């Protein structure tokens, strides 16, 4: 069984903060995510590896045990008592709070596999199916559908008085309410009107940017309205 250098896997120093670890994980996860690498076994294995590393290093308790074991892990494995002797140093043996519980379902993403390495299984025990670190479960496995962005054009009068506009998204008609006093550049979020999730975990959102069409007479400058009026000299005086 091979020792897993989780710091090397994520490309971070052993002194890395939790934020630096999560940032490194997210960057690699985007690169190797199965959705972006269909039928790519190498990318799939890499994704499992970085997810495993993040599960350990992002959890203070697991990271403490992993750092304490370090590259001397083989001494505990071959000493007769195995990892139980090591975990007893932290109180209560392995069952005293060291079992890793995974809230997602690797079978949905990778098929009927164990997901993590033998090293992880021996070190932290069976993941089980209870609650635990849910970064992978909530951010990756439960990823919602794609968000949509669009621009909605309205007239100056509609921005001032308010109105409703009918738009079409993926063949579906939606009526959007525009409140009185809407400004150019305002954004609206329409929940669950974006793309569908491949895993069925909810649709994305629709984000609309409001643009006020150019008026033939009036010009908008932030909260002010300007009008160029041509008058003769006599009237001006």
N, C-alpha and C positions, 0 to 999 in steps of 0.2 A: 504493500500500500504506500503510495507516494505522498510525501508531505506537500501541503498546499500553501504556497506563499501568497496569502490574500492581498497583501500590500503590493506585491509585484503584479498580480493579476489586474488590479485597478490602476496601477501606475502611480501610486502615491507613496510618500515617505511614511515611516512608522510613527512620526510625530504629527501626522495629518489630523486636522480637526474633523469633527463629524460633518460639517458643512463641505469641506474639501473632498471628503470621501463620497458624499452623496452627489456632489457636482461631477466627480470623475465617473461615478456609476451611470448617471443620467446620460452623459456624453457617449459612453460606450454602449449603453442600452439602445440608444437611438440608432447607432451604427449597425449593431448586430441583431436587432429585433427580428424575429421570424417573419413578421408581416412584410418587412423590407427585404428579406432574403429567403423567399420561398424555395423549398427543395434544396437548401444549402445546409448540409449536415455540419460543415465546419463552423458556420456562423451560429447554428443552433447550439453546438457544444460550447462555443465561446460565450454565448448569451447565458447559458446555464452557469458557466464558471464565474462570470462577473456578478450574476445574481447571488450566487452562493457566497462570494467574497463580501458583497454588500450586506447580506444578512448577518454576517459575523461582525464585521468592523463597524457597522452602524449601531449595533446594540452594545451599550457600555459593559454589561455583564459578560456577554459572550466574548467581547474584545479583550476584556481583562483576563479571562481564562485562556484565550488563545495566545495572548502575549506572554503569559506566565509559562505556558507549555513550550512555545517557540519551536526551534529546530531540534530540541531534545525529546520530542514526542516519542521517538522510537524506543527510548529507554523505558518509558512507562508501558509501552505496548509489549515489550519482550521481558519485562521484569517478573511476570507471573500474575500480578494483580491487574494488569492492563490499565485502562483509563480510570477505573474505579478508584485506584490509589491516588491518582492525580486529583480527581474531583473531590475526594474526601478532604483535601486540604482547604477546600472552600466551604466545607460543612455539609454533611448529610449524604455524601455520595452523589451519584449521577441523578438519582430521582429527586434530589432535594432542590429542584428548581432549574436544572440545567437542560432539560429536554426542550428542544426547539419545536414549536408548533407553528404550522404554516396555514394561513387563512385562505390561500388561493388553491387552485387545483391544477397541478402540473399535467394531468392527463388531458385536460382540455387543450393545452398548448403544445405539448410534446408527445401525446399518445400515452400509452400505459407504461411509463418509466418511473423510476424512483426520483428523477430530477437532479438531486445533488450527488456528490461523489461519496465513495466509501469512506474517505477520510472524514468528511463531514458527519456521516452517519455514525461512525465510531466515536467521534469527538463529542457530538451534541445529541446523539440518540435519534430515534425515529421522529420525523417531523409531526406525525399525527395529522389531525384535521381540526384542531381547536383554534382559538385566537392566539395571536402572537404578533411577530413583526409583520405588518401588513403593507409594507411599501410595494412589494412586488404584486401582491393581490389587488390593491386598490389602484395602483398607478399603471400596471401593465396588463394583467389578466382582465381587470374590470374596466379597461379603457373604453370610454364612450366613443360614439361616432364622431366624424370630422365636423368641425365648426365651419359654417359658411359665412362669407362676407359679401356684402353688396352695397351699392349706392342708390339712395332713393332721392329723386329730384322733386322739389316742390316749388311753388311760386312764392313770391314775397307775401302776397295776400294770404295764402294758406299758412305760411309760417306765423303770421300775425294773429289770424283768427282761429287757427287750428283746423284740422280736416281729417279725413280718413282716406287711405289709398289701398287699392287692391293690387297685390303683386302675385306672381306665380313662381313657385319653387318646386323643382322636380315634378312639374305637372300639377301641383297642388296649389289652389288659390288661397291666399291669406289676406285678410283685411287688417291694415296697420293703422292705428290711431296716432295722429300727430297732435300733440297738445299745443294750445295757444302760446305764443312767445318762443317757439322753437328757434334755435339759432343755427346758422350755417356751421357745419362740422359736428353737430350733436350726434351722439351714437345711441342706438337702441339695441337692446338685447332681447331677442325672442327665443324663449327657452324651448328646447327640444324640437326645433324646426330645421336642424342641420342634417348632416348625413347619418345614415344608419350604422350601428356598430356591427362588425363582423361576428362578434361573440354574443350579440343580442343584449348588451348591457346598457341600452339607452342611446337615444339619438344625440347628436351634437346640437349646438345652439346656432341661431342665425344672428349675425351682427350687421345692423344697417347704419350706414353713415349718411346723415342728412345733408344734402347740398341744395342751397337756395338758388334758383335760376336767376340769371341777370335780368333786371327790370329795365324797361325802355326809358324810364324817367328817373327812378330813384337808385341811389347807390348806398350800400350798407358798409359801415365801418365799425365793427364790433357792436356796441349797443346804440350807435347813432345812425341816423338816416339822413342822407344828403340829397338835395335836388338843385340842379343848376338851372337858374332862372335868368333869362336874358331880358333886361329892361333898358329903356332909353335913358339918356342923361338927365332929362327933365324930371322923370319919376325918381331917379336915384337921388337927386338934389332935394 
